[in-house]
């Protein structure tokens, strides 16, 4: 599995690009993938001795609105953060939280056992644990004196 670093400036660069395009081209219309409301939860993926752990921050998302699947070696997290109350434009002072559907997919290494996956959700953090197969777990080998 390839480790991908989170770049905090990526969002700023994309926003700057959209602003420049909209100012330079009056006929520019926002594409669906650029729309405010499309979001992806931040994820940590790390390996422990006997398992792979994926943690996703999804505060405000009910467990019934989250779907975790493994298919053909790909782990997919899907869900939706729903806006609890309808807020009209004249009543809103600031709207910074993002609502709507999200999807994140990750290729899993062949050393994991996809049949024994477990998922827990606590304090807005979804944790998916994927155990390694027995042959992939590290084993200590004793050295015999000759």
C-alpha positions as CSV (number, residue, x, y, z in Angstrom):
1,X,0.0,0.0,0.0
2,X,1.3,3.5,-0.9
3,X,1.3,6.1,1.8
4,X,-0.1,9.4,0.6
5,X,0.7,12.5,2.6
6,X,-2.0,15.1,3.3
7,X,-1.2,18.5,1.8
8,X,-3.0,21.3,3.8
9,X,-2.3,23.8,1.0
10,X,-4.0,21.7,-1.7
11,X,-7.4,23.2,-0.9
12,X,-6.0,26.7,-1.0
13,X,-4.4,26.2,-4.3
14,X,-7.6,24.8,-5.8
15,X,-9.6,27.7,-4.4
16,X,-7.1,30.2,-5.8
17,X,-7.3,28.5,-9.2
18,X,-11.1,28.6,-9.3
19,X,-11.1,32.3,-8.2
20,X,-8.6,33.2,-11.0
21,X,-10.6,31.3,-13.6
22,X,-13.8,33.0,-12.6
23,X,-12.3,36.5,-12.6
24,X,-10.5,36.0,-15.9
25,X,-13.4,34.3,-17.7
26,X,-16.8,35.8,-17.1
27,X,-18.5,32.8,-18.8
28,X,-16.8,30.3,-16.4
29,X,-19.3,28.2,-14.6
30,X,-18.4,26.0,-11.6
31,X,-18.2,22.3,-12.4
32,X,-19.8,19.7,-10.1
33,X,-16.5,18.5,-8.7
34,X,-15.6,22.1,-7.8
35,X,-18.9,22.7,-6.0
36,X,-18.8,23.6,-2.3
37,X,-20.4,20.7,-0.5
38,X,-18.3,17.9,-2.1
39,X,-16.1,16.7,0.7
40,X,-13.9,13.9,1.8
41,X,-13.2,13.1,5.4
42,X,-9.5,13.1,6.5
43,X,-8.1,9.6,7.0
44,X,-5.2,8.0,8.8
45,X,-4.0,4.6,7.7
46,X,-1.3,2.8,9.7
47,X,-0.1,-0.7,10.2
48,X,0.3,-2.5,13.5
49,X,2.0,-5.8,14.0
50,X,-1.1,-8.0,13.3
51,X,-3.5,-5.6,11.5
52,X,-4.1,-2.6,9.3
53,X,-6.0,0.3,10.8
54,X,-8.0,3.0,8.9
55,X,-9.4,5.9,10.9
56,X,-11.7,8.5,9.3
57,X,-13.0,11.7,10.9
58,X,-16.7,11.9,10.2
59,X,-18.3,13.9,13.0
60,X,-22.0,14.6,12.7
61,X,-22.6,11.5,10.5
62,X,-25.0,8.9,11.9
63,X,-23.9,5.3,11.8
64,X,-26.9,4.5,9.7
65,X,-25.6,6.9,7.1
66,X,-22.2,5.2,6.8
67,X,-21.4,2.2,4.6
68,X,-18.1,0.2,4.8
69,X,-17.4,-2.3,2.0
70,X,-14.5,-4.4,0.7
71,X,-14.7,-5.6,-2.8
72,X,-11.9,-6.9,-5.0
73,X,-9.3,-5.8,-2.6
74,X,-10.6,-2.2,-2.3
75,X,-12.0,-0.8,1.0
76,X,-14.7,1.8,0.3
77,X,-16.1,4.2,2.9
78,X,-19.4,5.9,1.9
79,X,-21.7,8.1,3.8
80,X,-23.6,11.3,4.1
81,X,-23.5,14.2,6.5
82,X,-27.1,15.6,6.5
83,X,-28.0,19.1,7.5
84,X,-30.2,18.9,10.6
85,X,-32.3,22.0,10.0
86,X,-33.0,24.0,6.9
87,X,-31.3,27.4,7.2
88,X,-32.4,30.2,4.8
89,X,-30.0,32.6,3.3
90,X,-31.5,35.6,5.2
91,X,-31.0,33.8,8.5
92,X,-27.5,32.6,7.9
93,X,-24.5,34.6,9.1
94,X,-21.8,32.1,8.2
95,X,-21.9,28.6,6.7
96,X,-18.6,26.8,6.9
97,X,-19.5,23.2,7.6
98,X,-19.8,21.0,4.6
99,X,-22.8,18.6,4.1
100,X,-23.5,16.0,1.6
101,X,-22.3,12.6,0.4
102,X,-18.7,11.4,0.5
103,X,-16.8,8.4,-0.8
104,X,-13.2,7.3,0.0
105,X,-11.6,4.1,-1.5
106,X,-8.3,2.5,-0.6
107,X,-6.5,-0.5,-2.2
108,X,-5.7,-3.1,0.4
109,X,-2.5,-5.2,0.3
110,X,-2.8,-8.9,-0.4
111,X,-1.5,-9.6,3.1
112,X,-4.8,-8.8,4.9
113,X,-7.8,-11.0,5.6
114,X,-10.8,-9.2,4.2
115,X,-13.2,-11.7,5.7
116,X,-12.5,-10.6,9.3
117,X,-12.9,-6.8,9.0
118,X,-14.3,-4.9,12.0
119,X,-15.5,-1.3,12.1
120,X,-16.3,0.8,15.2
121,X,-17.6,4.4,15.4
122,X,-16.9,6.5,18.5
123,X,-16.7,10.3,19.0
124,X,-17.0,11.1,15.3
125,X,-14.1,8.7,14.3
126,X,-14.8,5.6,12.2
127,X,-12.1,3.0,12.8
128,X,-11.8,0.0,10.4
129,X,-9.5,-2.8,11.5
130,X,-8.4,-5.3,8.9
131,X,-6.4,-8.2,10.3
132,X,-3.4,-9.7,8.5
133,X,-3.4,-13.2,7.3
134,X,-1.4,-15.6,9.5
135,X,1.4,-16.1,7.0
136,X,1.9,-12.3,6.8
137,X,2.3,-11.8,10.5
138,X,5.9,-11.4,11.6
139,X,7.4,-14.3,13.5
140,X,10.5,-14.4,15.7
141,X,12.9,-17.1,14.7
142,X,15.1,-18.5,17.4
143,X,18.8,-18.9,16.5
144,X,20.4,-22.1,17.5
145,X,24.1,-22.1,18.4
146,X,26.2,-24.3,16.2
